[in-house]
Every structure is written in C-alpha cells, then in structure tokens.
Amino acid sequence: MFRPFVLAITAFSVFSSVSQAADRVAIVFDGSGSMWGQIEGRTKIEIARDAMSGVLGNLPGDLELGLFAYGHREKGKCSDIELVVPPGPGTAAAIKAATDAITPKGKTPLSAAVRQAAETLRFTEDKATVVLVTDGIETCNADPCALGNELAKLGVNFTAHVIGFGLSEEEGRQVACLAENTGGLYIQAGSTEELSDALTATVEAAPVKEAAAVPAQLPEALLEAPDKAEIGSRIDVAWQGPGGRYDQVEFFDPGARGGEGKRLRSKSVVNGDFDNNRVSMTVVTEPGAYELRYWDGSGRQVLATRVIEVTPAEVALFAPDEIAMARPVTVEWIGPGGRYDAVELYDASARGGEGKVLHNKRLRNDDFDNNKVTMPTPAKPGTYELRYYAGEDKSVLATRPLQIIEAVVSLETEEAAEAGKPIVVDWVGPGARYDSVKLVDPASGKKLHEKRLRNDDFENQRVTLPGPVKAGSYELQYYNGDNKAVLASFPIEVTATVVELAAPDEIGQGRHLTVTWTGPGARYDSVQFFDPRARAGDGRVVHQKRLRNDDFDNSKVTLPSAAKPGNYELRYFNGDNKTVLLTRPITVVPLELSIDGPDSVETETKFSVSWKGPGARYDSVQIWDPAGRGGNGRAVFERRVWSGDIDAQTVSLTAPERAGSYELRYFNGDNKAVLFTRPLSVQ
C-alpha cells in the first residue's frame, strides 16, 4: 500500500543522504500542464515552489546540484526537456530562481528527462543521483521501469529517487519502479497541509546532523524468503524491522565491482504489503549467489541479510521453422513470465550488424494463460531470430531462428475505371490485421483512399474503394500495416465520366423538384440545392438528397427548394472525394401566398381557413401566440396542410382557450420558414 509522505521533509532527507553517498545530484522538475491542478485550493506548482525553496535553503554547501525541467516551454512536445542549472556547488539560489520562473505547459517526458540528467552526470563513469519530482505518469511512450533497469545496469553507482506529487496509488506504481530498480526511494506527497507542515519541520530540523549517526544498539531486523529461486521469477520477502519510511529490501550482488558489491534493485517496505510486512520482488536473470538485505534508510545501514541462490530455469520458444512474409506467427513460450517479459522478433543483420528488434509482444498482453503470443513477421524474406526477453534485467534468455520466405502478393481489378465510381479490387497477400489496399496518386505520392482488408469482404479477399474524380493514371497498393511496407502495386487508368443534371430552370419557393442525374452514383453521392450568396459569398447547402436514398434505379432524386426567391444552384456532389462534379443554375420564383379565413373567432371553436402556398409535405397552418414563451412566441395549434383537404387547399383549426391577439401563419416545414402571416383575434 502506498502511504503519503511529505514532499519537503522527504526531499530534504533525500538530498541530505545523497550528499553523503553521491558526488553530484540532478533534480528533474515537473513543468507539465497538469501542475496547474490544485490541492486544497492551491496549484501544485505553487506548493512545489514553496517546498523547493525550503529545501534549497538547508542544503550542504559542498553539494553539487543541478536542475532539469520538462514540459515547461511548449505544449504537446515530448522533446521539451532543458538543463536549466548545470550541476555545481552553490547553485541553490539559481535553482530557486529557476523553479519560481517555471510556467507549466506541456507533456510529461519523465523517462527521457531522467535519462538526460543521468547522462549529464556521467553516470557510467561516476556516482550519480537523480531526484525526479512528478505529478503525473509518463505521457511520451516510454517505460520508466525499463529505464530504471537500464540505468542501474550501465551506471557505476546510479540511484534515482522519485517523488510522486499528488499521484494515486496506481499512478504511483507506474513510476515507483524507476526508483526501486535503481535502489532508490519512491516517496508520495499528499496534501497542502502535509507540505506546509513538512516545510516548517524541515527548516527547523535542517541544522541537526545526529539523525544520520549509527546508534550504539542496532535495531532488530529479520528477512524470510526462499533459499533458492529461478531466474526472473517473482518472490515474496517477509521482513521484520523498524519499518521506517525510507527502509528498503534490497537485492544485492556481493561479488560485483571486484567484491565491493552492487545493489541491483530494491523495494521500499512502505510500497509493498506494509500491513503484512511483505514485499514482492523479481529475481535477477543471471544465476549465482546473491543477498537479500534489509536497509535502514534513517540510519543508512544494513540491519539484516540472508543468502539467496538464483538457479537456472527452463526457457524455450516454440514456433514454425519458416513462415510466409508479413503473416502473423504464433509463438509458444516457457520462461519466468515476468511483468515486463516479451517475445521479440530480431534482425541480427540490421543497422550494419548491430541488430534491431522489429516487433515485440509483452507476454502479459497476449494469451498469457496458455503461454502464447502472436506477433507480426517482417515483409522481407530472410533469416531472423525469435528471442525471449526478460524485461526487468534487459536480458535475452533464449533464442530460436525463424525463416521468412517469399509469398505471393497481388492485386487485380479492371485496368480502367470511370472517375468517381467505386473500384473493386481482388487481393492475394498476408491478410494481416492492419493490411489494406490504398489508392495513390503516383505523381504526388499522395494517398487518396484506403480500405482495411478486415473492414470489407475479407472471406472473398475483396475490397471496394472510392474512385478519384479526376481522370488520369493512378496506382493501387497492397500495404502491410505491421511493417509499413508496400508489398504489391497495380496501375489503373481513370477515365472521365459523364455527369449531368436535368431539372426545371425555375421552381416555386418551398416547392419540391425532381432532378434526373447522370454520374458515378457512388455510395455517398448526392444532389444539392445550393445558395452561392450565403455566408458572405462562401455559400451554403440548403438541401441535399443522397442518390442511394431515393429512386436510384431510375437515376432520380426529389428535394425541396429554398423558401426565399432568388438565384441558386443544383450541384452533383461526390461524397467520397468531397468534390462538386457539376453545377447548373436554378431560379426560385415567388408564389402567391395567402391565408383566407375569419378575422375573429371565439375561444375553443373550430373554424376553417383556405391557403395558398407551396403545399409541401411538411407545410402547415399555425395559430401563433406572439406573447408566448416570454415574448418569443409559440404555436398554440398547428395543422399540416396534407392533413386537410389538399385539393381544395383548406384546413380545419381549433381556436385557443384563452382570448387575445394571435396570428395565422403559413409555415414551410422543409425550410423552417414562415411564408405568410395575418392577424387573428380570439374572443
């Protein structure tokens, strides 16, 4: 269980300890946009600045300290990492000024920032300590846990401490491993009150040095764990001891560094099952004799040790000896099954013989119960390797060869197609999950359309793509998504197609017109009624009708006209390419509009009116109360003209129950427009 600690106290304790154990220290400070979040009414950045100010005022004068920041200059950029204050003695004032000036903006590339800090401290040559202060998890596609393993393996004596500021338990677990895998501390800070109390306590306690002295009587401690464990396995370690906030259980190699020993990984006791005095740890992947150690963080001493023998384990991979290029391969595995373990597909000849991992699949992200993973294979024939990769220690535990052989990949369709019409393509190929057929303009290299194989007629190995609207030479491509590779291509000539619209030259306002069309007739093609004057000349589609939603067999559509007289356009619109293929003018002419009926009626009586207007399907005669809805008006009665005597152009209405001044309105439903009004008095 993660337990909240106080940033000011823990940060000072970390700095105090590392000043004795490491020559140089770098703080990696979170300047991401989430630092504007609040804890108890104050922003995190304000709280962090105050805490940093208190800590920096009490540092040893000979400590070489530097500052990195990330996410503080640009939004959305994972490269926004800066060495703000180079490591050196007496930098506290410069660091305080720098943190006070940080304005949070961007993402959280914490892994890359820690790596850059470690490299600046020359962690492969000297002792180095990085203190990461973060209020969020990694957002730049990196793995903090794997980074911790890598830095611990390559470093002379590298330690990363992580201060999780306002993180949840789950978020804390995702960054705690960076500290644990380098033998550092993960410390969780919780609230404004805790930070304020901690800042005061830190300032008062700063001059006291006795806390680090070795007591005369060592506290009692004990570790219980298996005597033997297989490489890469997970073990539970039971502990007895002080249980201090900085106490850890360490996995230690006593023979490393010429007998000096090296802490390989650690787990803070408070970050394990603290209530039951247990921590869970991953065993290293190199067989041999090691030690588990109880480390007292306050007294900086080992209180208990026990020997653990790490033994070899059966690790194997089972897969076909060969497989056709770009087809998925299923691999059965035997091995530790660690949290970060994976099966990799490796090209030993890549990068001039340095090798390259082409694909990998975490064991936990696939059929873990049946010890199987399925992964892509390369699109290029040749000899490759399957590898069992132990993620905690970045070690390869087993390999087996895999031969990728040539396979038939082809595309077939008509050699010519009419512009704008769908293109039906038959394909032969791997049929992998992300494979697709693309239509490309070879002159520009631009992809015009693409259809995933799995999103179409996969069983019959057929896809249908929209055709381009411009005549010319194009290319169909079989694209293998896993390898981002074109496996086959097919040239196709697109010829011009006839596009016509037949309709009256003019139409009465609000009336429907029937348009006969000639054109591609593609799935999303439509006829539009367009107002070129609308939106200050940008134009607006007033009405449109999909060809497939009307009389497609007879190439006809019926759609409303505009309610306002004037000059408009009919347009043939190709939806796949969002292109107008043809326009023709049409004039909307005014109609005789009227409502004839009584000037006055009694409340709740029925009466008839005659009307003149478009007579469209959704047109109606309304009794309108202009005082309704607080003066916005509302229809108190409405009757569709098609619900009355459409031939005689009459409708029957019912007067409202309240007397007053009303209006009779002719309402054109297609355009939601009132075409005519006249007063009505209700007595």
C-alpha positions in Angstrom: 0.0 0.0 0.0 1.3 3.4 -0.9 1.4 5.8 2.0 1.5 9.6 1.5 4.7 11.3 2.7 5.6 15.0 2.8 7.5 16.5 -0.1 9.5 19.0 1.9 10.7 16.5 4.5 11.4 13.7 2.1 13.1 15.8 -0.4 15.5 17.2 2.2 16.1 13.7 3.5 16.9 12.5 0.0 19.2 15.5 -0.7 20.9 15.1 2.7 21.6 11.4 2.2 22.7 11.7 -1.4 25.1 14.5 -0.5 27.0 11.9 1.5 26.6 9.0 -0.9 26.9 10.7 -4.3 29.2 13.3 -5.8 26.7 15.0 -8.0 22.9 15.3 -7.9 20.3 16.5 -10.5 16.7 17.5 -9.7 14.3 16.7 -12.6 11.4 19.1 -12.0 7.9 18.6 -13.5 6.8 21.6 -15.5 3.9 19.9 -17.4 0.5 21.4 -17.7 -1.0 19.2 -15.0 1.0 21.2 -12.4 -1.8 23.8 -12.7 -4.0 21.3 -10.9 -5.0 22.2 -7.4 -4.6 20.6 -4.0 -6.8 22.2 -1.4 -7.2 25.4 -3.3 -3.6 25.9 -4.3 -1.9 25.0 -7.5 0.7 22.2 -7.4 3.3 24.5 -9.0 2.9 27.0 -6.1 3.2 24.2 -3.5 6.2 22.7 -5.2 7.9 26.1 -5.5 7.4 26.7 -1.7 8.7 23.2 -0.9 11.7 23.6 -3.1 12.5 27.0 -1.5 12.5 25.5 2.0 14.7 22.5 0.9 17.2 24.5 -1.0 17.8 26.9 1.9 19.2 24.0 4.0 21.4 22.1 1.6 25.1 21.4 2.4 27.3 24.0 0.7 29.6 21.4 -1.0 26.8 19.5 -2.7 27.0 19.7 -6.5 23.4 20.2 -7.5 21.8 20.8 -10.9 18.2 21.3 -12.2 16.4 19.9 -15.2 12.8 20.7 -16.2 10.4 19.3 -18.7 7.1 20.4 -20.2 7.7 24.0 -19.2 8.2 25.7 -22.6 5.9 24.1 -25.2 2.6 22.3 -25.4 2.4 18.8 -26.8 6.2 18.2 -27.3 7.9 15.3 -25.8 11.3 16.9 -26.6 10.6 19.8 -24.2 13.4 18.9 -21.7 16.0 21.5 -20.6 19.1 21.6 -18.4 18.2 24.8 -16.5 21.0 24.9 -14.0 24.2 22.8 -14.7 25.3 20.7 -11.7 27.8 22.5 -9.4 28.3 23.7 -5.8 26.4 26.7 -4.5 23.6 26.5 -7.1 20.7 26.7 -4.6 19.8 30.4 -5.3 19.9 29.8 -9.1 17.7 26.7 -8.8 15.2 28.6 -6.6 15.0 31.5 -9.1 14.6 29.0 -12.0 11.8 27.0 -10.3 10.0 30.2 -9.4 10.0 31.2 -13.1 8.7 27.9 -14.5 5.3 28.2 -16.1 3.7 24.7 -16.7 2.6 24.0 -20.2 3.3 20.6 -21.8 3.6 16.9 -21.6 5.4 14.5 -19.1 8.5 13.0 -20.8 9.9 12.0 -17.4 11.8 9.0 -18.7 13.7 10.9 -21.3 14.4 13.7 -18.8 15.8 11.3 -16.2 18.0 9.7 -18.9 19.3 13.1 -20.0 20.0 14.0 -16.4 21.9 10.7 -15.8 24.0 11.3 -18.9 24.8 14.8 -17.9 26.0 13.5 -14.5 28.2 11.0 -16.5 26.5 8.1 -14.6 28.6 5.5 -16.4 31.8 7.0 -15.0 30.9 8.5 -11.6 28.4 8.2 -8.8 25.2 9.9 -9.8 21.8 10.6 -8.2 18.7 11.9 -9.9 15.7 13.2 -7.9 12.5 13.2 -10.0 9.6 15.4 -8.8 6.5 14.5 -10.9 2.8 15.0 -10.5 1.9 12.6 -13.4 2.9 9.4 -15.2 4.9 9.1 -18.4 3.0 10.5 -21.4 5.6 10.2 -24.1 5.6 6.4 -24.9 8.5 5.4 -22.7 8.8 2.8 -19.9 10.2 4.2 -16.6 10.6 0.7 -15.2 12.8 -0.4 -18.2 14.7 2.8 -17.9 15.5 2.1 -14.3 16.9 -1.3 -15.1 19.0 0.1 -17.9 20.5 2.9 -15.8 21.2 0.6 -12.9 22.9 -1.9 -15.2 25.1 0.7 -17.0 25.8 3.0 -14.1 28.8 2.9 -11.9 26.7 3.7 -8.8 23.5 5.3 -10.1 20.4 6.0 -8.0 17.1 7.6 -8.9 14.7 8.8 -6.3 11.1 9.6 -7.3 8.8 12.0 -5.5 5.2 11.4 -6.6 3.3 14.6 -6.1 -0.4 14.1 -5.8 -0.4 10.7 -7.6 -2.9 8.0 -7.0 -1.8 4.6 -5.8 -2.0 3.1 -9.3 -0.1 6.1 -10.8 2.5 5.8 -8.1 3.1 2.1 -9.0 3.9 3.2 -12.6 6.7 5.4 -11.6 7.9 3.8 -8.3 9.7 1.1 -10.3 12.1 3.7 -11.7 13.3 4.3 -8.1 13.1 0.7 -7.0 15.1 -0.7 -10.0 18.0 1.7 -9.2 17.9 1.1 -5.4 16.3 4.5 -4.8 13.2 5.7 -2.9 9.7 6.3 -4.0 8.0 8.9 -1.9 4.4 10.0 -2.2 3.3 13.5 -1.3 -0.3 14.1 -0.5 -1.8 17.5 0.5 -1.2 21.2 1.1 -1.3 20.7 4.8 1.3 18.0 4.8 3.6 20.0 2.6 3.2 23.2 4.8 3.9 21.2 8.0 6.8 19.5 6.3 8.4 22.7 5.2 8.3 24.1 8.7 9.7 20.9 10.2 12.5 20.8 7.6 13.6 24.3 8.3 13.7 23.7 12.0 15.5 20.3 11.7 18.0 21.3 9.0 21.0 22.1 11.3 20.6 18.7 13.1 23.1 16.1 11.8 22.8 13.5 14.5 20.0 11.7 12.6 22.5 10.0 10.3 24.7 8.7 13.1 25.0 5.0 13.8 23.3 4.1 17.1 25.1 2.1 19.7 22.4 -0.6 19.6 21.3 -1.6 16.1 17.5 -2.2 15.7 16.5 -5.8 15.3 15.6 -6.9 11.7 14.9 -10.2 10.0 14.2 -11.4 6.5 12.4 -14.5 5.4 12.4 -15.7 1.8 13.1 -18.8 -0.3 16.6 -20.2 -0.2 16.5 -20.7 -3.9 14.6 -19.1 -6.7 14.7 -19.4 -10.5 15.9 -16.6 -12.7 13.3 -14.0 -13.5 10.7 -15.4 -11.0 8.7 -13.4 -8.6 9.3 -13.9 -4.8 7.7 -12.6 -1.6 10.0 -11.5 1.1 8.7 -11.2 4.7 10.5 -8.7 6.9 10.8 -7.6 10.5 12.4 -4.3 11.3 11.8 -0.6 12.0 9.5 -0.2 9.0 10.8 3.4 8.5 9.6 5.5 5.6 13.0 5.1 3.8 13.6 1.4 4.7 14.0 -1.0 1.8 14.5 -4.6 1.0 17.4 -4.8 -1.5 18.6 -7.5 -4.0 22.3 -7.3 -3.7 25.2 -8.8 -5.6 28.2 -9.1 -3.1 30.6 -10.1 -5.9 30.1 -7.2 -8.2 32.6 -4.4 -8.7 35.5 -6.5 -7.6 33.9 -7.5 -4.3 32.6 -4.0 -3.4 29.1 -5.2 -4.2 26.2 -3.6 -6.0 22.6 -3.0 -5.2 20.7 -4.4 -8.1 17.1 -3.5 -7.2 15.2 -2.5 -4.1 11.7 -2.1 -2.9 10.6 0.3 -0.2 8.9 -1.6 2.6 6.1 1.0 2.7 5.4 0.4 -1.0 4.8 -3.3 -0.5 2.2 -5.0 1.6 3.1 -2.9 4.6 0.3 -4.3 6.8 1.6 -7.8 6.5 5.3 -6.9 6.4 5.9 -8.2 2.9 7.4 -7.0 -0.4 7.3 -8.7 -3.8 10.5 -8.7 -5.9 11.6 -10.0 -9.3 14.7 -12.3 -9.2 17.6 -11.3 -11.4 18.2 -13.3 -14.6 21.8 -14.3 -14.0 22.2 -17.5 -11.9 24.5 -17.2 -8.9 24.7 -16.4 -5.2 23.1 -13.1 -4.1 21.9 -11.5 -0.9 18.6 -10.0 0.3 19.3 -7.1 2.6 17.2 -5.0 5.0 18.4 -1.4 4.6 17.6 1.1 7.3 17.2 4.3 5.5 17.3 6.6 8.5 20.5 5.1 10.0 21.9 4.3 6.5 22.9 0.8 7.5 22.2 -2.9 6.7 20.3 -4.5 9.6 19.8 -8.0 8.2 20.9 -10.2 5.3 20.1 -13.6 4.0 21.7 -15.5 1.1 19.5 -16.5 -1.9 20.7 -18.8 -4.7 19.4 -17.9 -8.1 19.2 -21.0 -10.2 18.7 -21.5 -14.0 15.2 -22.1 -15.3 13.9 -23.7 -18.4 13.4 -21.1 -21.1 12.3 -22.0 -24.6 10.4 -20.8 -27.6 8.3 -23.0 -29.9 7.3 -21.8 -33.4 7.3 -22.9 -37.0 10.7 -23.1 -38.7 9.5 -20.9 -41.5 6.6 -18.7 -42.3 5.5 -16.6 -45.3 6.5 -12.9 -45.1 4.3 -10.5 -43.2 2.0 -13.2 -41.9 1.4 -13.3 -38.1 3.3 -16.0 -36.2 2.2 -17.7 -33.0 4.9 -18.5 -30.6 4.6 -20.8 -27.5 7.0 -19.9 -24.7 8.4 -21.4 -21.5 10.0 -18.9 -19.1 9.7 -16.8 -16.0 6.7 -14.9 -17.3 7.8 -11.7 -15.6 5.8 -8.5 -15.7 7.9 -6.9 -18.5 9.0 -10.1 -20.3 8.3 -10.3 -24.0 8.9 -12.3 -27.2 10.9 -10.3 -29.7 11.5 -10.8 -33.4 15.0 -9.7 -34.1 17.0 -8.9 -37.2 20.7 -9.5 -36.4 21.8 -8.1 -39.7 20.1 -4.7 -39.4 22.0 -1.5 -38.7 25.2 -2.8 -40.2 25.3 -5.8 -37.9 24.3 -4.1 -34.7 20.8 -5.7 -34.9 17.3 -4.4 -34.4 14.1 -5.5 -32.7 11.5 -5.4 -35.4 8.5 -6.5 -33.4 7.8 -7.5 -29.8 4.9 -8.6 -27.8 4.6 -8.5 -24.0 3.6 -11.9 -22.6 1.0 -10.3 -20.3 -0.6 -8.5 -23.3 -1.5 -11.8 -25.1 -2.6 -15.3 -24.3 -0.7 -15.5 -21.0 -2.7 -18.4 -19.5 -1.7 -20.6 -22.5 1.8 -19.3 -22.8 1.3 -18.0 -26.3 1.9 -14.8 -28.2 1.0 -13.8 -31.7 3.1 -11.2 -33.5 3.8 -9.8 -36.9 6.7 -11.0 -39.1 8.9 -9.0 -41.4 7.8 -8.2 -45.0 11.3 -9.0 -46.3 12.4 -12.7 -46.7 15.5 -13.8 -44.8 16.7 -15.4 -41.6 15.6 -13.8 -38.3 15.5 -14.6 -34.6 12.8 -15.1 -32.0 14.0 -14.1 -28.6 12.7 -14.5 -25.0 13.4 -11.1 -23.5 13.4 -10.6 -19.7 12.3 -7.0 -19.2 13.4 -6.4 -15.6 17.0 -7.1 -16.4 17.0 -6.3 -20.2 18.4 -9.8 -20.8 17.8 -12.3 -23.6 17.2 -15.7 -22.1 16.5 -17.9 -25.2 16.6 -17.6 -29.0 15.5 -19.6 -32.0 15.8 -19.0 -35.7 12.8 -18.1 -37.9 13.0 -18.2 -41.7 10.8 -15.7 -43.5 10.0 -17.0 -47.0 8.7 -15.2 -50.2 4.9 -15.2 -50.7 2.6 -14.3 -53.5 1.1 -10.8 -53.1 -1.0 -9.4 -55.9 -3.9 -7.0 -56.8 -6.4 -7.5 -59.6 -9.1 -5.1 -60.9 -10.2 -3.6 -64.2 -7.4 -1.8 -66.0 -9.6 1.3 -66.4 -12.3 2.8 -64.2 -14.7 5.8 -64.6 -13.9 8.8 -62.5 -15.8 8.9 -59.2 -17.1 5.3 -59.5 -16.1 2.6 -56.9 -13.2 0.4 -57.7 -13.5 -3.3 -56.8 -10.1 -5.0 -56.1 -9.3 -8.7 -55.5 -6.2 -9.2 -53.4 -3.8 -12.0 -52.5 -1.5 -11.5 -49.6 -0.8 -12.0 -45.9 -4.2 -10.6 -44.8 -2.7 -9.3 -41.6 -4.7 -7.3 -39.1 -3.6 -3.9 -40.3 -3.2 -4.7 -44.0 -5.0 -2.5 -46.5 -5.4 -1.6 -50.2 -4.5 2.0 -51.0 -5.3 4.2 -54.0 -2.3 6.5 -54.6 -1.6 9.4 -57.0 1.9 8.4 -58.2 2.6 11.9 -59.4 2.3 13.4 -55.9 2.7 10.3 -53.8 -0.5 11.2 -52.0 -2.8 8.6 -50.7 -6.3 9.3 -51.9 -8.3 6.4 -50.4 -7.6 3.3 -48.3 -9.6 0.3 -47.2 -8.6 -2.1 -44.4 -8.9 -5.7 -45.6 -10.6 -6.7 -42.4 -13.2 -3.9 -42.9 -14.5 -5.3 -46.2 -15.2 -8.7 -47.8 -12.3 -10.5 -46.1 -13.5 -14.0 -46.8 -13.6 -13.4 -50.5 -10.4 -11.3 -50.4 -12.1 -8.3 -52.0 -12.2 -4.6 -51.1 -14.1 -1.7 -52.7 -12.6 1.7 -52.7 -13.9 5.1 -53.9 -12.5 6.1 -57.3 -10.9 9.5 -57.9 -12.9 12.2 -59.6 -10.1 13.4 -61.8 -9.1 11.3 -64.9 -5.5 10.2 -65.0 -3.1 7.4 -64.1 -3.2 6.0 -60.6 -1.8 3.1 -58.6 -3.3 0.6 -56.3 -1.0 -0.7 -53.5 -1.1 -3.6 -51.1 0.0 -2.1 -47.9 1.3 -4.2 -44.9 0.5 -2.2 -41.8 2.7 -4.0 -39.3 5.8 -3.3 -41.3 4.6 -0.1 -43.0 5.6 -1.6 -46.4 4.1 -1.8 -49.9 4.1 -5.4 -51.0 2.5 -5.1 -54.4 1.1 -2.4 -56.8 -1.2 -2.3 -59.7 -1.6 0.6 -62.2 -5.1 1.8 -63.0 -6.3 4.3 -65.6 -9.2 6.5 -64.6 -11.2 7.9 -67.4 -13.6 10.8 -67.4 -17.3 10.1 -66.7 -20.4 11.9 -67.9 -22.1 14.0 -65.3 -25.5 15.7 -66.0 -28.4 17.1 -64.0 -31.8 17.5 -65.7 -34.3 19.8 -63.9 -36.6 22.7 -64.5 -34.9 26.1 -64.8 -37.2 27.6 -62.2 -39.2 26.4 -59.2 -41.7 28.0 -56.9 -40.4 28.9 -53.4 -40.6 26.0 -50.9 -41.8 23.5 -53.5 -40.2 20.1 -54.3 -38.5 19.4 -57.6 -37.4 16.2 -59.2 -33.9 16.0 -60.7 -32.7 13.4 -63.1 -29.0 12.7 -62.8 -26.2 11.0 -64.7 -22.9 10.4 -62.8 -20.8 8.0 -60.8 -23.7 7.1 -58.5 -21.2 6.3 -55.7 -22.4 5.4 -52.2 -22.2 8.9 -50.7 -23.0 10.9 -53.9 -25.9 13.4 -53.6 -27.7 16.2 -55.4 -27.5 19.5 -53.5 -29.6 22.6 -53.6 -27.0 25.3 -53.0 -27.2 29.1 -52.2 -24.0 30.7 -53.5 -24.8 34.0 -51.8 -25.0 32.7 -48.3 -22.3 33.2 -45.6 -20.9 36.3 -47.3 -20.3 34.5 -50.6 -18.9 31.3 -49.2 -22.2 29.6 -50.0 -24.3 27.1 -48.1 -26.1 23.8 -48.9 -29.8 24.5 -48.4 -31.0 20.9 -49.1 -29.4 17.7 -50.3 -30.6 14.2 -51.1 -28.4 11.1 -51.3 -28.8 9.3 -54.6 -29.0 5.9 -52.8 -31.8 7.3 -50.6 -34.2 8.0 -53.5 -35.1 6.5 -56.8 -31.7 5.2 -57.6 -32.7 2.7 -60.3 -34.2 5.5 -62.4 -31.5 8.0 -61.5 -33.9 10.5 -59.9 -34.0 12.4 -56.6 -36.7 14.7 -55.3 -35.7 17.5 -52.9 -37.1 20.8 -51.6 -36.3 24.2 -53.0 -35.4 27.2 -51.0 -38.0 29.3 -49.3 -36.6 32.6 -50.4 -36.9 33.6 -54.1 -33.6 34.2 -55.9 -30.8 32.5 -58.0 -29.5 29.2 -56.7 -27.5 26.2 -58.0 -28.1 22.5 -58.3 -24.9 20.5 -57.7 -23.8 16.9 -58.2 -21.6 16.2 -55.2 -19.3 13.2 -55.0 -19.1 12.4 -51.3 -16.1 10.1 -51.3 -13.9 12.8 -52.6 -15.9 15.8 -51.2 -15.9 17.3 -54.7 -18.6 19.0 -56.8 -18.6 17.4 -60.2 -21.3 19.6 -61.9 -23.4 22.7 -61.2 -26.4 24.2 -63.0 -28.4 27.3 -62.2 -32.0 27.2 -60.9 -34.2 30.2 -60.1 -36.6 30.1 -57.1 -39.6 32.3 -58.1 -42.2 33.7 -55.6 -45.6 32.1 -55.3 -48.9 33.6 -54.4 -49.1 33.2 -50.6 -52.3 33.8 -48.5 -54.5 32.5 -45.7 -58.2 33.3 -46.0 -60.5 32.9 -43.0 -62.3 34.8 -40.3 -60.7 37.8 -38.6 -62.2 36.8 -35.3 -63.2 33.6 -33.6 -64.5 32.5 -30.2 -62.3 30.5 -27.8 -62.1 26.7 -28.4 -64.2 26.8 -31.5 -63.4 25.0 -34.7 -63.0 27.0 -38.0 -61.7 26.5 -41.5 -59.2 28.6 -43.5 -58.1 28.3 -47.1 -54.4 28.8 -48.0 -52.2 29.4 -51.0 -48.5 28.3 -50.8 -46.0 25.6 -51.8 -48.2 22.8 -50.3 -45.1 20.8 -49.5 -45.4 17.6 -47.4 -44.4 19.2 -44.1 -46.1 22.6 -44.6 -48.7 23.7 -42.0 -51.0 26.4 -40.9 -50.3 27.6 -37.4 -52.1 29.6 -34.8 -49.3 31.6 -33.3 -49.2 33.3 -29.9 -46.6 36.1 -30.2 -46.7 36.7 -26.4 -45.8 33.1 -25.6 -42.6 31.9 -24.1 -41.8 35.3 -22.5 -42.3 37.1 -25.8 -40.5 34.7 -28.1 -43.8 33.3 -29.3 -45.1 29.8 -29.7 -47.5 27.8 -31.9 -50.6 27.0 -29.8 -52.3 25.0 -32.7 -50.9 23.6 -35.9 -52.4 21.6 -38.7 -50.4 20.1 -41.6 -51.8 21.1 -45.0 -51.7 17.5 -46.1 -53.9 16.6 -43.2 -56.7 18.8 -44.5 -58.3 19.0 -47.9 -55.1 19.3 -50.0 -57.1 19.6 -53.3 -59.3 22.4 -52.0 -56.4 23.9 -50.1 -58.3 24.1 -46.8 -57.6 23.1 -43.2 -59.6 23.0 -40.1 -58.2 24.7 -37.0 -59.3 24.9 -33.3 -59.1 28.3 -31.5 -57.1 28.5 -28.3 -58.9 28.5 -24.9 -57.6 31.9 -24.0 -58.8 35.1 -25.6 -56.3 37.5 -27.1 -54.4 38.6 -30.2 -52.9 35.8 -32.3 -51.6 35.2 -35.8 -52.4 32.8 -38.6 -49.1 31.7 -40.2 -48.2 29.6 -43.3 -45.2 27.6 -42.2 -42.9 25.9 -44.7 -41.6 22.8 -42.9 -38.7 21.9 -45.2 -37.1 25.3 -44.7 -38.5 26.0 -41.2 -39.6 29.3 -42.6 -42.8 31.4 -42.1 -44.0 32.5 -45.6 -47.2 34.4 -44.7 -48.9 35.8 -41.6 -52.2 37.5 -40.9 -53.8 38.6 -37.5 -56.5 36.6 -35.7 -58.5 37.9 -32.8 -59.8 35.3 -30.3 -62.8 36.5 -28.3 
